[in-house]
Amino acid sequence: MLETPVGRVRAAGLVEGVSALILFFVAMPLKYVPAADTPTAALGKLAVFWVGSIHGGLFVAYALITFVAWGKGALTAKLVGLAALASIVPFGPFFLDKKLKAHEEQSKAQPDTGAAQW
């Protein structure tokens, strides 16, 4: 999966998507579901800080990896737009992965002309 630019986008998207789910469905409920003055809420506040920071870094890495793949001509502008949209929607990267995989397989089947496709 990591051998091609599109494969790297797919891998980064999946990691970013998992981090978002951990943030939304583990860390944030720990912070906001219990009463504010409980030890669980305090743990949740700490979890949101750390998981949120990690997720933010992964989000930026996903964006950079996507733009690098686009710059190399491995992604179309439409796929870059879909990747941007998928990165802010829960479960989005998992839905986009199927489309990216199909694009990657189609790209492997076509001979490389050496020119970037903008």
FENJO-V780416 format. One record per helix or strand of 3 or more residues. SS is the DSSP state (2 for helix, 1 for strand). FROM is the first residue (numbers start at 1). LEN is the number of residues. Records with the same first field share a line. If there is no record, write none. Layout:
# FENJO-V780416
SS = FROM-LEN / FROM-LEN
This chain:
# FENJO-V780416
2 = 5-28 / 39-33 / 77-10 / 92-18
